[in-house]
Amino acid sequence: MVRIAPDAVPPVQPLLALGASVIWAQLLPAIGWLDADPWALLHGLILGVFGNAAAGAALQFGSAVLGFPRLFPTAGWVAVLVVFNAGLLMMLAGPALQWPEMRVIGAPWVVAALWALFTPLVIGLLRSSGPATVRAPLMIGFVGLGVAALLGGLRLLGETVPGGVVAHRTVGVALGLGGVVIGASQLLLPTLTGVVWRKALRLEWPFRRRPGLGLAWLLGGGMALAAVLLHSLSIRGTDAMLPALLIAAAVALVVPATALPITAFLHWWRLRQRVPRGRQVPGMDRLLPPRILGAWLALRVLALGTWAMAMHFPEAPSVRRWALGAESIAATALVIAFLFPAWRARRFRATAPSFESS
């Protein structure tokens, strides 16, 4: 576990962003039931699920591990998150609700809020004394996501963008997602799993701690690698959307799997702040037992499998309904897993006095 600075960011700030990410995971099947196109689902994953989680995790661990100072007052952080998520909801749900003009209204909100979120994070990373191998990919990733959002917003407003949709996808996926994932893997995996990469090079299982999280990262990495290969090789007869969908599947698997231990970590730290010194508090694995993460992971993989079947049989609407049903169940399980550490922490605080007296 990383050492936490006493003046680090208040836990409520990253918890709000991680909670918004979980809410978007819950909203996606609802948007799917409205027969939204794949564009809406893909952007809901990348911006809603990944964008919120990346901002929250970077805010917390950037302050705790990389040492940059508190960047936002809580009220300002809440305001930017509200603008971003409200704009994204308008941009994605508007067309499905027969309000196509809402896409044009919401896009500038999303772009402005993303730059308001990412600019201070990049400045903090620049000023940090942390390792460059972590800071540089994160900075490239946040700038890439911001540029991709700007290009996409200009396209929605009818402006001509150099490179068009190819530039938008390349910057968003290769620089944005790629940079944040590379930086996060070096920052979060050692902290949350104790992984030693040289053991992986010797074909030893590196994830001794939280193997479920390690499995999620390995499966997500495999899907991302397959997407890169399919995009590079341009195999004839392959669906042009398949690489993007594989990236989306990797995001849907890896991001919540990483957000859940971070959530447990934040509730552990809030307990540590509130409970008097000398009294033992439950650890992360008691706030979020491995079986909870494992159960959600099994449902997530099942949902991805049903989506693969739906893509293979696009002419069968019943298979799409099965996929949306499995997605809804996995999203509900994610909400339960996200709230579980808070419930465990509250229960501990309620029973601590009686436990101490016994």
Residue frames as qw, qx, qy, qz and C-alpha x, y, z in Angstrom:
[[0.000, 0.888, 0.459, 0.000, 0.00, 0.00, 0.00],
 [0.379, 0.565, -0.039, 0.732, 1.22, 3.49, -0.81],
 [0.315, -0.349, -0.464, 0.751, 2.01, 5.97, 1.89],
 [0.034, 0.806, 0.502, 0.312, -0.71, 8.61, 2.12],
 [0.243, 0.239, -0.197, 0.919, 0.21, 12.23, 2.68],
 [0.050, -0.465, -0.676, 0.569, -1.79, 13.89, 5.49],
 [0.219, 0.555, 0.073, -0.799, -2.80, 16.76, 3.21],
 [0.155, 0.073, 0.837, 0.521, -3.79, 14.58, 0.28],
 [0.350, -0.183, -0.392, -0.831, -6.99, 15.14, -1.66],
 [0.555, -0.081, 0.518, -0.646, -10.20, 14.56, 0.37],
 [0.257, 0.032, 0.956, 0.140, -11.48, 11.01, -0.33],
 [0.447, 0.593, 0.533, -0.406, -14.90, 12.36, -1.26],
 [0.297, 0.690, -0.302, -0.586, -13.51, 13.92, -4.46],
 [0.152, 0.289, -0.879, -0.347, -12.21, 10.72, -6.13],
 [0.252, 0.247, 0.905, -0.240, -15.21, 8.81, -4.73],
 [0.445, 0.620, 0.235, -0.602, -17.56, 11.17, -6.58],
 [0.358, 0.564, -0.554, -0.497, -15.75, 10.55, -9.88],
 [0.023, 0.128, -0.990, -0.062, -15.60, 6.80, -9.35],
 [0.355, 0.393, 0.720, -0.449, -19.29, 6.83, -8.45],
 [0.474, 0.621, -0.082, -0.619, -20.08, 8.69, -11.67],
 [0.214, 0.391, -0.831, -0.331, -18.17, 6.00, -13.57],
 [0.141, 0.127, 0.966, -0.174, -20.29, 3.29, -11.94],
 [0.431, 0.539, 0.404, -0.600, -23.49, 5.21, -12.72],
 [0.418, 0.562, -0.435, -0.566, -22.49, 5.33, -16.38],
 [0.068, 0.158, -0.978, -0.118, -21.93, 1.58, -16.34],
 [0.267, 0.377, 0.798, -0.387, -25.53, 1.36, -15.11],
 [0.393, 0.627, 0.083, -0.668, -26.82, 3.82, -17.72],
 [0.095, 0.391, -0.736, -0.545, -25.28, 2.05, -20.71],
 [0.096, 0.227, 0.961, 0.125, -27.72, -0.90, -20.77],
 [0.230, 0.669, 0.507, -0.493, -30.58, 1.60, -20.36],
 [0.224, 0.642, -0.312, -0.664, -29.33, 3.49, -23.42],
 [0.011, -0.168, 0.918, 0.359, -28.98, 0.15, -25.20],
 [0.227, 0.442, 0.848, -0.186, -32.62, -0.74, -24.46],
 [0.287, 0.747, 0.172, -0.575, -33.53, 2.53, -26.23],
 [0.784, 0.454, 0.343, 0.248, -31.94, 1.07, -29.41],
 [0.045, -0.912, 0.265, 0.310, -29.09, 3.56, -29.34],
 [0.779, 0.567, -0.262, 0.062, -26.45, 3.07, -32.03],
 [0.873, -0.130, -0.191, 0.429, -22.99, 1.60, -31.23],
 [0.309, 0.557, -0.136, 0.759, -21.53, 5.13, -31.38],
 [0.448, -0.693, 0.066, -0.561, -23.47, 6.12, -28.26],
 [0.921, -0.385, -0.053, 0.012, -22.55, 2.97, -26.33],
 [0.781, 0.209, -0.149, 0.570, -18.87, 3.26, -27.30],
 [0.142, 0.578, -0.167, 0.786, -18.62, 6.90, -26.26],
 [0.656, -0.638, -0.020, -0.403, -20.55, 6.19, -23.07],
 [0.935, -0.214, -0.117, 0.258, -17.92, 3.61, -22.17],
 [0.637, 0.277, -0.116, 0.710, -14.89, 5.67, -23.08],
 [0.004, 0.539, -0.098, 0.837, -16.06, 9.04, -21.75],
 [0.638, -0.566, -0.049, -0.519, -18.53, 8.06, -19.03],
 [0.939, -0.326, -0.084, 0.068, -16.98, 4.93, -17.54],
 [0.786, 0.104, -0.094, 0.603, -13.31, 5.42, -18.40],
 [0.196, 0.638, -0.037, 0.743, -13.16, 9.24, -18.30],
 [0.535, -0.729, 0.034, -0.427, -14.70, 9.62, -14.84],
 [0.926, -0.344, -0.024, 0.156, -12.69, 6.73, -13.38],
 [0.700, 0.300, -0.081, 0.643, -9.40, 8.00, -14.85],
 [0.011, -0.712, 0.092, -0.696, -9.95, 11.49, -13.45],
 [0.699, -0.648, 0.039, -0.301, -10.86, 10.18, -9.98],
 [0.939, -0.169, -0.028, 0.297, -8.00, 7.69, -9.77],
 [0.558, 0.443, -0.089, 0.697, -5.46, 10.23, -11.05],
 [0.233, -0.781, 0.064, -0.576, -6.66, 12.83, -8.56],
 [0.804, -0.574, 0.093, -0.127, -6.22, 10.45, -5.60],
 [0.915, -0.136, 0.123, 0.360, -3.11, 8.51, -6.52],
 [0.476, 0.644, -0.037, 0.598, -1.43, 11.45, -8.20],
 [0.278, -0.813, 0.194, -0.473, -1.64, 13.27, -4.90],
 [0.843, -0.490, 0.202, -0.093, -0.77, 10.23, -2.77],
 [0.904, -0.016, 0.232, 0.358, 2.01, 8.66, -4.84],
 [0.574, 0.501, 0.141, 0.632, 3.33, 11.36, -7.15],
 [0.439, -0.398, -0.323, 0.738, 3.07, 14.10, -4.57],
 [0.076, 0.358, 0.235, 0.901, 1.37, 16.92, -6.44],
 [0.102, 0.089, 0.530, -0.837, -0.76, 19.25, -4.27],
 [0.292, 0.559, 0.728, -0.269, -4.53, 19.44, -3.97],
 [0.202, 0.103, 0.502, 0.835, -5.80, 20.80, -7.28],
 [0.280, -0.473, -0.510, -0.662, -9.53, 21.40, -6.77],
 [0.336, -0.107, 0.534, -0.768, -11.77, 22.66, -4.00],
 [0.261, 0.220, 0.936, -0.088, -14.54, 20.14, -3.48],
 [0.406, 0.666, 0.376, -0.501, -17.24, 22.52, -4.74],
 [0.288, 0.662, -0.438, -0.535, -15.30, 23.18, -7.96],
 [0.069, -0.192, 0.961, 0.185, -14.66, 19.48, -8.50],
 [0.354, 0.419, 0.790, -0.274, -18.37, 18.73, -8.09],
 [0.384, 0.717, 0.075, -0.577, -19.32, 21.52, -10.51],
 [0.203, 0.529, -0.679, -0.466, -16.98, 20.26, -13.24],
 [0.151, 0.022, 0.988, 0.029, -18.17, 16.67, -12.82],
 [0.394, 0.553, 0.596, -0.429, -21.81, 17.77, -13.05],
 [0.369, 0.704, -0.205, -0.572, -21.19, 19.78, -16.23],
 [0.074, 0.390, -0.858, -0.327, -19.24, 16.94, -17.83],
 [0.171, 0.150, 0.972, -0.059, -21.73, 14.19, -17.04],
 [0.401, 0.621, 0.438, -0.512, -24.82, 16.27, -17.83],
 [0.328, 0.655, -0.387, -0.561, -23.33, 17.25, -21.18],
 [0.017, 0.240, -0.944, -0.225, -22.40, 13.64, -21.93],
 [0.324, 0.349, 0.835, -0.277, -25.91, 12.44, -21.07],
 [0.437, 0.697, 0.132, -0.553, -27.41, 15.01, -23.44],
 [0.206, 0.589, -0.630, -0.463, -24.94, 14.11, -26.16],
 [0.024, 0.140, -0.981, -0.133, -25.59, 10.37, -26.00],
 [0.202, 0.379, 0.860, -0.277, -29.20, 9.97, -24.88],
 [0.287, 0.493, 0.048, -0.820, -30.67, 12.86, -26.87],
 [0.372, 0.255, -0.652, -0.609, -30.83, 11.09, -30.25],
 [0.171, -0.136, -0.976, 0.023, -32.26, 7.93, -28.65],
 [0.076, 0.528, 0.652, -0.538, -35.02, 10.06, -27.09],
 [0.345, 0.680, 0.534, 0.365, -35.76, 11.72, -30.44],
 [0.111, -0.975, -0.019, 0.191, -33.97, 14.93, -29.48],
 [0.827, 0.258, 0.059, 0.496, -31.02, 14.92, -31.91],
 [0.169, 0.842, -0.095, 0.503, -30.27, 18.59, -31.27],
 [0.660, -0.735, 0.140, -0.064, -29.24, 17.68, -27.71],
 [0.889, 0.012, 0.095, 0.448, -26.10, 16.08, -29.12],
 [0.406, 0.608, 0.019, 0.682, -24.95, 19.46, -30.43],
 [0.353, -0.832, 0.050, -0.426, -25.87, 21.19, -27.16],
 [0.842, -0.528, 0.103, 0.032, -24.11, 18.67, -24.94],
 [0.849, 0.284, -0.062, 0.442, -20.86, 18.32, -26.91],
 [0.224, 0.709, -0.246, 0.622, -19.36, 21.72, -25.94],
 [0.631, -0.665, 0.202, -0.345, -20.15, 21.02, -22.28],
 [0.977, -0.131, 0.061, 0.156, -18.23, 17.75, -22.48],
 [0.672, 0.473, -0.116, 0.558, -15.21, 19.30, -24.18],
 [0.065, -0.768, 0.221, -0.598, -15.03, 22.27, -21.81],
 [0.761, -0.568, 0.190, -0.251, -15.41, 20.10, -18.70],
 [0.959, 0.042, -0.022, 0.279, -12.80, 17.58, -19.87],
 [0.485, 0.559, -0.199, 0.643, -10.25, 20.33, -20.40],
 [0.354, -0.729, 0.217, -0.544, -11.16, 21.82, -17.00],
 [0.920, -0.367, 0.117, -0.074, -10.56, 18.38, -15.44],
 [0.922, 0.139, 0.027, 0.361, -7.44, 17.38, -17.31],
 [0.331, 0.784, -0.178, 0.494, -5.53, 20.68, -17.46],
 [0.405, -0.757, 0.388, -0.335, -4.88, 20.89, -13.68],
 [0.948, -0.195, 0.250, 0.037, -4.04, 17.18, -13.62],
 [0.780, 0.470, -0.022, 0.412, -1.44, 17.64, -16.37],
 [0.053, 0.827, -0.281, 0.484, 0.00, 20.69, -14.59],
 [0.704, -0.587, 0.332, -0.222, 0.19, 18.69, -11.37],
 [0.963, 0.056, 0.163, 0.206, 1.96, 15.85, -13.15],
 [0.533, 0.697, -0.141, 0.458, 4.42, 18.30, -14.70],
 [0.164, -0.778, 0.363, -0.487, 5.27, 19.73, -11.27],
 [0.914, -0.375, 0.090, -0.125, 5.45, 16.33, -9.60],
 [0.051, -0.700, 0.712, 0.018, 8.74, 14.75, -8.60],
 [0.864, -0.024, 0.468, -0.185, 7.42, 11.25, -9.27],
 [0.535, -0.156, 0.695, 0.455, 8.96, 8.83, -11.78],
 [0.272, 0.441, -0.344, -0.783, 8.85, 10.02, -15.38],
 [0.108, -0.002, -0.940, -0.323, 7.84, 6.54, -16.57],
 [0.027, 0.548, 0.801, -0.240, 4.50, 7.08, -14.82],
 [0.075, 0.665, 0.200, -0.715, 4.03, 10.81, -15.29],
 [0.054, 0.339, -0.539, -0.769, 4.83, 11.01, -19.02],
 [0.068, -0.245, -0.896, -0.363, 2.28, 8.40, -20.21],
 [0.030, -0.647, -0.675, 0.354, -0.40, 9.90, -17.97],
 [0.037, 0.608, -0.029, -0.792, 0.23, 13.39, -19.33],
 [0.085, 0.145, -0.719, -0.674, 0.17, 12.13, -22.92],
 [0.054, -0.381, -0.920, -0.080, -3.01, 10.20, -22.18],
 [0.019, 0.687, 0.506, -0.521, -4.89, 13.11, -20.62],
 [0.091, 0.527, -0.268, -0.801, -3.85, 15.49, -23.40],
 [0.047, 0.005, -0.864, -0.502, -4.80, 12.85, -25.99],
 [0.008, 0.542, 0.832, -0.123, -8.27, 12.40, -24.49],
 [0.046, 0.701, 0.235, -0.672, -8.76, 16.16, -24.42],
 [0.077, 0.392, -0.521, -0.754, -7.66, 16.60, -28.04],
 [0.025, -0.195, -0.931, -0.306, -9.82, 13.69, -29.18],
 [0.044, 0.652, 0.671, -0.350, -12.83, 15.21, -27.39],
 [0.069, 0.634, -0.068, -0.767, -12.13, 18.56, -29.07],
 [0.067, 0.181, -0.749, -0.634, -11.91, 16.94, -32.52],
 [0.022, -0.384, -0.920, -0.073, -15.10, 14.99, -31.89],
 [0.048, 0.681, 0.466, -0.563, -16.93, 18.07, -30.65],
 [0.097, 0.496, -0.324, -0.800, -15.93, 20.05, -33.72],
 [0.066, -0.040, -0.882, -0.466, -17.19, 17.25, -35.96],
 [0.002, 0.550, 0.815, -0.185, -20.54, 17.19, -34.17],
 [0.064, 0.718, 0.201, -0.664, -20.83, 20.95, -34.67],
 [0.668, 0.690, 0.279, 0.000, -20.33, 20.46, -38.42],
 [0.009, -0.878, 0.411, 0.246, -16.75, 21.72, -38.61],
 [0.855, 0.423, -0.289, 0.077, -14.16, 20.12, -40.90],
 [0.617, -0.682, 0.389, 0.051, -11.43, 18.40, -38.92],
 [0.356, 0.635, -0.668, -0.153, -8.07, 17.42, -40.47],
 [0.084, 0.214, -0.969, 0.093, -8.02, 13.66, -40.71],
 [0.641, -0.230, -0.357, -0.640, -11.72, 13.42, -39.89],
 [0.866, -0.390, 0.025, -0.313, -12.95, 10.46, -37.91],
 [0.876, 0.159, -0.324, 0.320, -9.62, 8.61, -38.35],
 [0.246, 0.483, -0.404, 0.737, -7.75, 11.37, -36.51],
 [0.569, -0.497, 0.151, -0.637, -10.41, 11.43, -33.80],
 [0.970, -0.187, -0.110, -0.109, -10.19, 7.67, -33.22],
 [0.760, 0.295, -0.353, 0.458, -6.41, 7.48, -33.46],
 [0.050, 0.530, -0.389, 0.752, -5.77, 10.30, -31.00],
 [0.675, -0.443, 0.131, -0.575, -8.44, 9.05, -28.60],
 [0.988, -0.130, -0.068, -0.057, -7.44, 5.40, -28.60],
 [0.796, 0.287, -0.268, 0.461, -3.69, 5.39, -29.29],
 [0.226, 0.439, -0.355, 0.793, -2.69, 8.48, -27.30],
 [0.488, -0.482, 0.132, -0.716, -5.59, 8.94, -24.88],
 [0.933, -0.269, -0.015, -0.239, -6.52, 5.44, -23.79],
 [0.858, 0.232, -0.315, 0.332, -3.06, 4.04, -24.46],
 [0.230, 0.542, -0.407, 0.698, -1.23, 6.70, -22.46],
 [0.551, -0.499, 0.263, -0.616, -3.52, 6.55, -19.44],
 [0.978, -0.131, -0.092, -0.133, -3.52, 2.74, -19.37],
 [0.736, 0.322, -0.386, 0.453, 0.29, 2.51, -19.60],
 [0.018, 0.523, -0.414, 0.745, 0.76, 5.08, -16.85],
 [0.711, -0.399, 0.144, -0.560, -1.97, 3.61, -14.66],
 [0.957, 0.000, -0.291, 0.013, -0.62, 0.08, -14.99],
 [0.569, 0.304, -0.467, 0.604, 2.72, 1.23, -13.57],
 [0.158, -0.415, 0.342, -0.828, 1.06, 3.25, -10.81],
 [0.722, -0.261, 0.111, -0.631, -1.96, 1.19, -9.74],
 [0.909, 0.045, -0.401, -0.103, -1.02, -2.44, -10.31],
 [0.487, 0.232, -0.650, 0.535, 2.03, -2.44, -8.00],
 [0.237, -0.283, 0.405, -0.836, -0.03, -0.60, -5.38],
 [0.755, -0.097, 0.085, -0.642, -3.17, -2.73, -5.57],
 [0.972, 0.089, -0.165, -0.140, -1.75, -6.14, -6.47],
 [0.552, -0.656, 0.492, 0.153, 1.91, -6.06, -5.46],
 [0.893, 0.433, 0.108, 0.062, 2.77, -7.23, -8.97],
 [0.372, -0.633, 0.511, 0.446, 6.40, -7.78, -9.91],
 [0.693, 0.614, -0.108, -0.363, 6.67, -7.68, -13.69],
 [0.172, 0.579, -0.789, -0.111, 9.94, -9.58, -13.88],
 [0.461, -0.024, 0.857, -0.228, 8.08, -12.62, -12.53],
 [0.700, 0.542, 0.268, -0.379, 5.65, -12.32, -15.41],
 [0.423, 0.712, -0.507, -0.239, 8.58, -12.36, -17.83],
 [0.032, -0.339, 0.938, -0.069, 9.63, -15.67, -16.25],
 [0.552, -0.174, -0.652, -0.490, 6.10, -16.96, -16.89],
 [0.215, -0.224, -0.805, 0.506, 5.29, -16.92, -13.17],
 [0.175, -0.762, -0.561, -0.273, 1.84, -15.76, -12.05],
 [0.291, 0.289, -0.273, 0.870, 2.59, -12.23, -10.80],
 [0.402, -0.486, -0.067, -0.773, -0.75, -11.41, -9.14],
 [0.361, -0.095, -0.852, 0.368, -0.37, -12.98, -5.72],
 [0.064, 0.381, 0.532, -0.754, -2.58, -10.29, -4.19],
 [0.497, 0.547, 0.223, -0.636, -6.05, -9.69, -5.70],
 [0.348, -0.063, 0.813, 0.463, -5.77, -12.24, -8.52],
 [0.363, 0.687, 0.628, -0.048, -9.22, -11.22, -9.81],
 [0.113, 0.916, -0.059, -0.381, -7.93, -7.75, -10.63],
 [0.245, -0.501, 0.692, 0.459, -4.86, -9.25, -12.29],
 [0.426, 0.275, 0.835, 0.214, -7.03, -11.57, -14.39],
 [0.307, 0.851, 0.373, -0.205, -9.16, -8.62, -15.50],
 [0.004, -0.829, 0.345, 0.440, -6.07, -6.71, -16.61],
 [0.335, -0.240, 0.826, 0.385, -4.69, -9.73, -18.48],
 [0.411, 0.518, 0.745, 0.088, -7.99, -10.35, -20.29],
 [0.202, 0.923, 0.169, -0.282, -8.37, -6.67, -21.09],
 [0.162, -0.683, 0.534, 0.471, -4.79, -6.48, -22.33],
 [0.420, 0.051, 0.849, 0.317, -5.40, -9.49, -24.58],
 [0.365, 0.739, 0.565, -0.024, -8.49, -7.85, -26.10],
 [0.054, 0.917, -0.112, -0.379, -6.65, -4.57, -26.62],
 [0.294, -0.442, 0.713, 0.458, -3.76, -6.41, -28.32],
 [0.435, 0.353, 0.803, 0.206, -6.23, -8.24, -30.57],
 [0.260, 0.889, 0.314, -0.211, -7.82, -4.90, -31.49],
 [0.089, -0.790, 0.398, 0.458, -4.45, -3.43, -32.43],
 [0.370, -0.154, 0.831, 0.386, -3.58, -6.46, -34.57],
 [0.404, 0.590, 0.696, 0.057, -6.95, -6.41, -36.36],
 [0.162, 0.936, 0.090, -0.300, -6.61, -2.69, -37.04],
 [0.182, -0.678, 0.555, 0.447, -3.03, -3.05, -38.29],
 [0.371, -0.052, 0.866, 0.330, -3.56, -6.11, -40.47],
 [0.479, 0.355, -0.088, -0.798, -6.88, -4.93, -42.00],
 [0.268, 0.023, 0.956, 0.119, -8.09, -8.50, -42.55],
 [0.346, -0.034, -0.487, -0.801, -10.58, -8.67, -45.41],
 [0.541, -0.357, -0.695, -0.310, -14.12, -9.51, -44.33],
 [0.375, -0.303, -0.633, 0.606, -13.59, -8.31, -40.76],
 [0.108, -0.886, -0.442, -0.091, -16.17, -5.87, -39.38],
 [0.338, 0.582, -0.146, 0.725, -14.63, -2.38, -39.36],
 [0.443, -0.711, 0.102, -0.536, -16.13, -1.76, -35.91],
 [0.910, -0.220, -0.340, 0.093, -14.56, -4.87, -34.36],
 [0.544, 0.186, -0.401, 0.714, -11.31, -3.25, -33.11],
 [0.192, -0.436, 0.165, -0.864, -13.27, -0.43, -31.47],
 [0.796, -0.383, -0.189, -0.428, -15.66, -2.90, -29.89],
 [0.833, -0.057, -0.432, 0.341, -12.77, -4.96, -28.53],
 [0.241, 0.301, -0.341, 0.857, -11.32, -1.80, -26.98],
 [0.504, -0.433, -0.006, -0.747, -14.75, -1.05, -25.48],
 [0.892, -0.264, -0.352, -0.104, -14.94, -4.57, -24.05],
 [0.642, 0.094, -0.447, 0.615, -11.50, -4.17, -22.48],
 [0.071, -0.380, 0.217, -0.897, -12.56, -0.85, -20.92],
 [0.709, -0.390, -0.164, -0.564, -15.78, -2.40, -19.58],
 [0.897, -0.171, -0.386, 0.135, -13.73, -5.15, -17.95],
 [0.612, 0.114, -0.358, 0.696, -10.62, -3.40, -16.64],
 [0.031, -0.485, 0.119, -0.866, -11.89, -0.01, -15.48],
 [0.681, -0.541, -0.055, -0.491, -14.57, -1.18, -13.00],
 [0.911, -0.154, -0.316, 0.215, -12.30, -4.00, -11.80],
 [0.493, 0.206, -0.294, 0.792, -9.69, -1.36, -10.92],
 [0.231, -0.536, 0.005, -0.812, -12.18, 1.18, -9.56],
 [0.775, -0.491, -0.322, -0.233, -13.59, -1.25, -6.98],
 [0.758, -0.226, -0.330, 0.516, -10.32, -1.79, -5.02],
 [0.225, 0.308, -0.096, 0.920, -9.63, 1.95, -5.22],
 [0.483, -0.569, -0.214, -0.630, -13.07, 2.56, -3.71],
 [0.834, -0.431, -0.331, 0.101, -12.30, 0.12, -0.89],
 [0.600, 0.072, -0.226, 0.764, -8.94, 1.85, -0.38],
 [0.046, -0.466, -0.015, -0.883, -10.63, 5.25, -0.07],
 [0.678, -0.572, -0.221, -0.405, -13.16, 3.98, 2.48],
 [0.825, -0.225, -0.327, 0.403, -10.32, 2.36, 4.41],
 [0.390, 0.215, -0.168, 0.879, -8.50, 5.68, 4.50],
 [0.346, -0.564, -0.121, -0.740, -11.66, 7.52, 5.64],
 [0.822, -0.480, -0.304, -0.042, -11.97, 5.01, 8.48],
 [0.712, -0.026, -0.266, 0.649, -8.31, 5.53, 9.35],
 [0.103, 0.411, -0.055, 0.904, -8.96, 9.27, 9.56],
 [0.515, -0.517, -0.141, -0.669, -12.12, 8.99, 11.67],
 [0.872, -0.374, -0.316, 0.017, -11.34, 6.12, 14.04],
 [0.357, -0.874, 0.323, -0.058, -9.10, 7.02, 17.01],
 [0.428, 0.582, -0.684, 0.098, -5.51, 5.92, 16.79],
 [0.201, -0.310, 0.857, -0.358, -4.77, 2.58, 18.39],
 [0.715, 0.218, 0.518, -0.416, -8.02, 0.98, 17.25],
 [0.285, -0.103, 0.823, 0.480, -7.64, -1.52, 14.44],
 [0.574, 0.453, 0.039, -0.681, -9.77, -0.93, 11.35],
 [0.844, 0.228, 0.484, 0.030, -10.76, -3.55, 8.76],
 [0.306, -0.362, 0.555, 0.684, -8.39, -3.80, 5.81],
 [0.378, 0.346, -0.379, -0.770, -9.26, -3.36, 2.17],
 [0.338, 0.042, -0.894, -0.291, -9.95, -7.05, 1.63],
 [0.011, -0.372, -0.833, 0.409, -12.49, -7.02, 4.46],
 [0.279, 0.500, 0.151, -0.806, -14.21, -3.94, 3.07],
 [0.684, 0.463, -0.282, -0.488, -14.27, -5.52, -0.40],
 [0.726, -0.235, 0.647, 0.004, -13.93, -9.32, -0.06],
 [0.052, -0.331, 0.758, 0.560, -12.38, -11.07, -3.07],
 [0.258, 0.346, 0.899, 0.067, -15.58, -13.06, -3.62],
 [0.265, 0.783, 0.326, -0.459, -17.48, -9.80, -4.31],
 [0.125, 0.679, -0.457, -0.561, -14.99, -8.75, -6.97],
 [0.163, -0.129, 0.935, 0.288, -14.92, -12.30, -8.35],
 [0.347, 0.526, 0.755, -0.182, -18.72, -12.49, -8.60],
 [0.307, 0.815, 0.044, -0.489, -18.88, -9.22, -10.51],
 [0.015, -0.543, 0.692, 0.476, -16.02, -10.32, -12.75],
 [0.296, 0.135, 0.936, 0.133, -17.85, -13.57, -13.63],
 [0.352, 0.722, 0.531, -0.268, -21.01, -11.62, -14.53],
 [0.131, 0.795, -0.251, -0.536, -18.94, -9.16, -16.57],
 [0.120, -0.310, 0.849, 0.410, -17.31, -11.92, -18.60],
 [0.336, 0.403, 0.851, -0.033, -20.72, -13.57, -19.13],
 [0.303, 0.819, 0.244, -0.422, -22.11, -10.28, -20.44],
 [0.055, 0.657, -0.539, -0.525, -19.17, -9.88, -22.81],
 [0.255, -0.027, 0.937, 0.238, -19.76, -13.41, -24.08],
 [0.361, 0.624, 0.674, -0.164, -23.41, -12.66, -24.83],
 [0.210, 0.830, -0.099, -0.507, -22.39, -9.49, -26.66],
 [0.107, -0.406, 0.787, 0.451, -20.02, -11.59, -28.80],
 [0.312, 0.317, 0.893, 0.072, -22.94, -13.86, -29.65],
 [0.292, 0.795, 0.368, -0.384, -25.09, -10.82, -30.51],
 [0.101, 0.713, -0.427, -0.547, -22.40, -9.60, -32.91],
 [0.176, -0.172, 0.914, 0.322, -22.14, -13.05, -34.49],
 [0.098, 0.482, 0.852, 0.179, -25.91, -13.29, -34.99],
 [0.033, 0.154, 0.085, -0.984, -26.95, -9.70, -35.77],
 [0.388, -0.176, -0.555, -0.715, -30.12, -10.89, -37.50],
 [0.516, -0.416, -0.747, 0.045, -31.45, -12.42, -34.26],
 [0.174, -0.670, 0.099, -0.715, -32.95, -9.64, -32.08],
 [0.822, -0.525, -0.166, -0.144, -33.48, -12.07, -29.20],
 [0.804, -0.013, -0.230, 0.548, -29.71, -12.49, -28.81],
 [0.164, 0.488, -0.123, 0.848, -29.32, -8.71, -28.46],
 [0.577, -0.624, -0.073, -0.522, -32.00, -8.76, -25.76],
 [0.905, -0.298, -0.225, 0.204, -30.08, -11.50, -23.94],
 [0.582, 0.237, -0.191, 0.754, -26.92, -9.38, -24.16],
 [0.143, -0.580, 0.051, -0.800, -28.69, -6.32, -22.79],
 [0.782, -0.538, -0.167, -0.267, -30.19, -8.43, -20.00],
 [0.856, -0.134, -0.221, 0.447, -26.76, -9.82, -19.06],
 [0.332, 0.408, -0.121, 0.842, -25.33, -6.29, -19.24],
 [0.426, -0.650, -0.066, -0.626, -28.07, -5.00, -16.93],
 [0.879, -0.437, -0.188, 0.032, -27.33, -7.75, -14.38],
 [0.725, 0.071, -0.176, 0.662, -23.59, -7.05, -14.51],
 [0.078, 0.548, -0.044, 0.832, -24.21, -3.31, -14.10],
 [0.638, -0.640, -0.110, -0.414, -26.47, -3.89, -11.08],
 [0.898, -0.266, -0.187, 0.297, -23.84, -6.17, -9.53],
 [0.502, 0.335, -0.142, 0.784, -21.25, -3.43, -10.07],
 [0.266, -0.668, 0.009, -0.695, -23.37, -0.92, -8.13],
 [0.841, -0.512, -0.126, -0.116, -23.72, -3.40, -5.26],
 [0.834, -0.026, -0.153, 0.529, -19.96, -4.05, -5.23],
 [0.255, 0.529, -0.078, 0.806, -19.25, -0.30, -5.33],
 [0.453, -0.654, 0.021, -0.606, -21.53, 0.37, -2.33],
 [0.880, -0.269, -0.384, 0.077, -20.36, -2.67, -0.35],
 [0.553, 0.101, -0.400, 0.724, -17.19, -1.06, 1.14],
 [0.176, -0.417, 0.109, -0.885, -19.21, 1.96, 2.32],
 [0.776, -0.410, -0.237, -0.415, -21.73, -0.36, 3.98],
 [0.835, -0.117, -0.417, 0.340, -18.98, -2.40, 5.63],
 [0.328, 0.253, -0.314, 0.854, -17.23, 0.76, 6.86],
 [0.415, -0.456, -0.004, -0.787, -20.47, 2.22, 8.24],
 [0.868, -0.329, -0.334, -0.165, -21.27, -1.09, 9.96],
 [0.690, 0.029, -0.438, 0.576, -17.81, -1.14, 11.55],
 [0.050, 0.338, -0.233, 0.910, -18.20, 2.40, 12.88],
 [0.626, -0.429, -0.141, -0.635, -21.65, 1.54, 14.30],
 [0.922, -0.287, -0.258, -0.039, -20.42, -1.59, 16.09],
 [0.523, 0.453, -0.472, 0.546, -16.93, -0.43, 17.11],
 [0.284, -0.558, 0.412, -0.662, -17.88, 0.86, 20.59],
 [0.896, -0.247, 0.143, -0.341, -19.59, -2.39, 21.59],
 [0.895, 0.277, -0.284, 0.205, -16.71, -4.38, 20.10],
 [0.273, 0.576, -0.483, 0.600, -14.21, -2.35, 22.09],
 [0.505, -0.499, 0.367, -0.601, -16.07, -2.78, 25.38],
 [0.981, -0.088, -0.012, -0.172, -16.20, -6.56, 24.94]]
